[in-house]
């Protein structure tokens, strides 16, 4: 991995629940241990983060998961992230996820059920929203699916498409992004089993399959992905909890190993990390085991740049715990943790 000066981690948190905003940490290249280098609370509830390279260096982006929804940019060349410009409204409520694609910042706005597009300047500062795509639809769960709830927006590996996962409508939308106009056009919509409440997806390294983690039922939906046609096709579903596990459980994040052999899913409530093996067809996922997440309410999972370690952001216990991954079995083994109140997200640079 290199020495600790070359790899850094950034941790988002809920300031409304006692979080400190965005924590920056150095990563020890030998052990994977995190050491805090600084924190900034310039925006409320920076619950999800993304990094992008710009002419001036790497820029960190954060959502502000509030009713008035906004994003903010940070210069991360120093020990503590430094705000670049002011927070920018996304014209949507409760943004929970963001990504960078074709010179634009995209946000999934859970509260309003929409996806926003904001152009990014040469210095990395986001501009005013250039496009808003409003989702429509409902699901059978009367408490969680009375309307659309966009939860994730992510570019596909080919760079041709953007996918949006909507918990409220039990579907994944495929969009085309116009990099000149800064607008999204819906290309297609893939319905998933009603009531599953899809939350996040992760692509296989080969780019031919995607794995959708469902929040309202603890299952994983395996899908084929046709990048040429921009078509997502469900082909199977598998549990991410062992038989007899007590509920309620709300899966949160899914990560695929760099070699495409294993997949990990975080289970809030069960406070575990599910370990699944993927077969050679990439279309069969088998639950091998679950291991404790090292805390309470694991909201996010992330691999370090080497792919040898897995990190869990445990929101309610207020820590980021790291695990060494057994390369032969895919099973994570707890190696340490860093205090991070109301932790919601961890990413690496």
ABEGO torsion letter per residue (X at the ends): XEBAAABBBBBBBBAAAGBAEBBBBBBBAAAGBBBBAEBBAABBGBABBBBBBBAAEBBBBBBBBBAAEBBBBBBAABABBBBBEBBBBAGBBGBABBBBBGGBBBBBBAAAGBBBBBBBBAAGBBBBBABBBBBBEBBABAAAAABBBBABBBBBAAGABBBBBBAAAGBBBBBBBBAAAGBBBBABBBBBBBGAGBABBBBBAAGABBBBBBAABBBBBBBBBBAAAGBBBBAEBBBABBBGBBOBBBBABBBBBAAGABBBBBBBGAGBBBBBBBBAAGABBBBABBBBAGBBGBABBBBBAAGABBBBBBAAAGBBBBBBBBAAAGBBBBAEBBBBBGBABBBBX
